[in-house]
Amino acid sequence: MVRRLNRIMGNKPIEAVTVGMCRAYEIERLTEIGDGTKETLRKEIMLFRRIWRRAIEAGAVVVDPWKALTLPKRAARSPKFMTVEQFGDLIRVATPEWAFRWRFLVQTGARLIEAVSVRWSQVDFQSRTIRLRNAAKGKGTREEFRTILLSGELIAELRNRKGNEEGLVFLNIGEWTKQFTANRRAAGIPSLSARNMLRHTFASWLAQSGEVTLLELRDLMGHGDISSTQVYAHLIPAQNVAVAVVLAENCRRSVEDIFDQEVAKVG
């Protein structure tokens, strides 16, 4: 990296480095590493910015020419999610109470903060739906609530637990993240992000089913921007990707049907 920098800048003193030289370095590096590893260039530019900041603090230079360059965007990381088999193992090692909570999360895609604040008034037993209050503050969330269709199994268990209309569904909150980690380890499932793992699993299973468009998945997840949902786009069957970002009314099967089929595979 240093030799390359010297070659482009001609061993000039730091105060003689111009924006044009920085851009020349950027172009050469992009040619060498290609688009697949832009994170490498991002790290190098950030390193140079730190060096120039120190130089400015020491009074060696007045401005940082590297700030004129736009940092390459970080590559979107594919969310980690459980396979149907792994989720079945998780349920088998959990107590009935925690198994119910894990099924609730994986069948609703609820954020943890949304799940613990759900009240019975948000559950409609007649239509077998639940209205989740979107908790994504400051992310351009389009609606205050989103409606999710529940499976027959989940709605039956909720009915058995029915409490006061304005009461919370989960009375004993407990330490969800800690318990999830304990159950995951007991089930022999590789380390996964505990906080949103089952939410990612909900979205990933739906995407893999090919029965929802990206726009529909955005609404089910409560995302304010389609860019948040695009991390699941690679899971949508190839023949559906082209229309997934355009059509919003293709889904004719319910979330319930999809999950009933997936859960049946476990059984």
KALINCOR-V568443 format. One record per pair of residues at least 24 apart in sequence whose C-alpha atoms are under 10 Angstrom apart, sorted by the first residue. I is the first residue (numbers start at 0). J is the second residue. If there is no record, write none. Layout:
{{I	J} {I	J}}
This chain:
{{0	24} {0	28} {0	43} {3	27} {3	28} {12	59} {13	50} {13	51} {13	54} {13	59} {13	60} {13	63} {14	51} {14	54} {14	55} {14	59} {14	60} {14	61} {14	62} {14	63} {14	64} {15	60} {16	60} {16	63} {16	64} {16	65} {17	62} {17	63} {17	64} {17	65} {17	67} {18	63} {18	64} {18	65} {18	66} {18	67} {18	68} {19	64} {19	65} {19	67} {19	68} {20	64} {20	65} {21	47} {21	64} {21	65} {21	66} {21	67} {21	68} {22	64} {22	65} {22	67} {22	68} {25	65} {25	68} {25	69} {34	71} {35	74} {36	71} {36	73} {36	74} {37	70} {37	71} {37	72} {37	73} {37	74} {38	70} {38	71} {38	72} {38	73} {38	74} {39	71} {40	70} {40	71} {41	69} {41	70} {41	71} {41	72} {41	73} {42	70} {42	71} {43	70} {44	68} {44	69} {44	70} {44	71} {45	70} {75	227} {75	229} {75	230} {76	230} {76	231} {77	199} {77	229} {77	230} {77	231} {77	232} {77	233} {77	234} {78	191} {78	192} {78	195} {78	196} {78	198} {78	199} {78	200} {78	202} {78	203} {78	230} {78	231} {79	190} {79	191} {79	192} {79	195} {79	196} {79	197} {79	199} {79	200} {79	203} {80	191} {80	192} {80	195} {80	196} {80	197} {80	198} {80	199} {80	200} {80	201} {80	202} {80	203} {80	204} {81	105} {81	188} {81	189} {81	191} {81	196} {81	197} {81	199} {81	200} {81	201} {81	203} {81	204} {82	188} {82	200} {82	203} {82	204} {82	261} {83	200} {83	204} {83	258} {83	261} {83	262} {83	263} {83	264} {83	265} {84	261} {84	262} {84	264} {84	265} {84	266} {85	183} {85	186} {85	187} {85	188} {85	189} {85	265} {86	183} {86	186} {86	188} {86	197} {86	200} {86	262} {86	265} {87	186} {87	262} {87	264} {87	265} {87	266} {88	182} {88	183} {88	185} {88	186} {88	187} {88	188} {88	265} {89	179} {89	181} {89	182} {89	183} {89	184} {89	185} {89	186} {89	187} {89	188} {90	182} {90	183} {90	186} {91	182} {91	185} {91	186} {92	181} {92	182} {92	183} {92	184} {92	185} {92	186} {92	187} {93	178} {93	179} {93	181} {93	182} {93	183} {93	185} {93	186} {94	182} {96	169} {97	173} {97	175} {97	178} {97	179} {97	182} {98	179} {98	182} {99	153} {99	156} {99	157} {100	169} {100	175} {100	179} {101	175} {101	179} {101	197} {101	198} {102	152} {102	153} {102	197} {103	149} {103	150} {103	153} {103	154} {103	157} {103	197} {104	195} {104	196} {104	197} {104	198} {104	199} {104	200} {104	201} {105	195} {105	196} {105	197} {105	198} {105	199} {105	200} {105	201} {105	202} {105	204} {105	258} {106	147} {106	148} {106	149} {106	150} {106	153} {106	197} {106	198} {106	200} {106	201} {106	202} {106	204} {106	254} {106	255} {106	257} {106	258} {106	259} {107	131} {107	146} {107	147} {107	148} {107	149} {107	150} {107	197} {107	198} {107	201} {107	202} {107	219} {107	220} {107	254} {107	255} {108	147} {108	195} {108	196} {108	197} {108	198} {108	199} {108	200} {108	201} {108	202} {108	219} {108	220} {108	221} {109	133} {109	134} {109	147} {109	195} {109	197} {109	198} {109	199} {109	201} {109	219} {109	220} {109	221} {110	134} {110	135} {110	194} {110	195} {110	196} {110	197} {110	198} {110	199} {110	220} {110	221} {111	175} {111	176} {111	194} {111	195} {111	197} {111	198} {114	167} {114	168} {114	169} {114	172} {115	167} {115	168} {115	169} {115	170} {115	171} {115	172} {115	173} {115	175} {116	166} {116	167} {116	168} {116	169} {116	170} {116	172} {117	165} {117	166} {117	167} {117	168} {117	169} {118	162} {118	163} {118	164} {118	165} {118	166} {118	167} {118	168} {118	169} {118	170} {119	157} {119	158} {119	160} {119	161} {119	162} {119	163} {119	164} {119	165} {119	166} {119	167} {119	168} {119	169} {120	162} {120	163} {120	164} {120	165} {120	166} {120	167} {120	168} {121	146} {121	164} {121	165} {121	167} {121	168} {122	146} {122	147} {122	149} {122	154} {122	157} {122	158} {122	161} {122	164} {122	168} {123	148} {123	149} {123	154} {124	149} {124	154} {124	155} {124	157} {124	158} {125	154} {126	154} {127	151} {127	153} {127	154} {127	155} {127	255} {128	154} {128	255} {129	154} {131	219} {131	220} {131	221} {132	221} {133	220} {133	221} {133	222} {133	223} {134	221} {134	222} {135	220} {135	221} {135	222} {135	223} {136	223} {137	223} {138	221} {138	222} {138	223} {138	224} {138	227} {139	221} {139	222} {139	223} {139	224} {140	218} {140	221} {140	222} {140	223} {140	224} {141	218} {141	221} {141	222} {141	223} {141	224} {142	218} {142	221} {142	222} {142	223} {143	221} {144	218} {144	221} {145	218} {145	219} {145	220} {145	221} {146	218} {146	219} {146	220} {146	221} {147	218} {147	219} {147	220} {147	253} {147	254} {147	255} {148	219} {148	253} {148	254} {148	255} {148	256} {149	253} {149	254} {149	255} {149	256} {149	258} {150	253} {150	254} {150	255} {150	256} {150	257} {150	258} {150	259} {151	255} {151	256} {151	259} {152	255} {152	259} {153	255} {199	231} {201	254} {201	258} {202	228} {202	230} {202	231} {202	234} {203	230} {203	231} {203	232} {203	233} {203	234} {203	235} {204	231} {204	234} {204	235} {204	257} {204	258} {204	261} {205	231} {205	234} {205	235} {205	254} {205	257} {205	258} {206	231} {206	232} {206	233} {206	234} {206	235} {206	236} {206	239} {207	231} {207	232} {207	233} {207	234} {207	235} {207	236} {208	234} {208	235} {208	236} {208	257} {208	258} {208	261} {209	234} {209	235} {209	236} {209	237} {209	238} {209	239} {209	240} {209	243} {209	250} {209	257} {210	235} {210	236} {210	239} {210	249} {210	250} {210	251} {210	252} {210	253} {210	254} {210	257} {211	235} {211	239} {211	243} {211	246} {211	247} {211	248} {211	249} {211	250} {211	251} {211	252} {211	253} {211	254} {212	239} {212	240} {212	241} {212	242} {212	243} {212	244} {212	245} {212	246} {212	247} {212	248} {212	249} {212	250} {213	239} {213	240} {213	242} {213	243} {213	244} {213	245} {213	246} {213	247} {214	242} {214	243} {214	244} {214	245} {214	246} {214	247} {214	248} {215	243} {215	244} {215	246} {215	247} {215	248} {215	249} {215	250} {216	243} {216	247} {218	247} {219	254}}
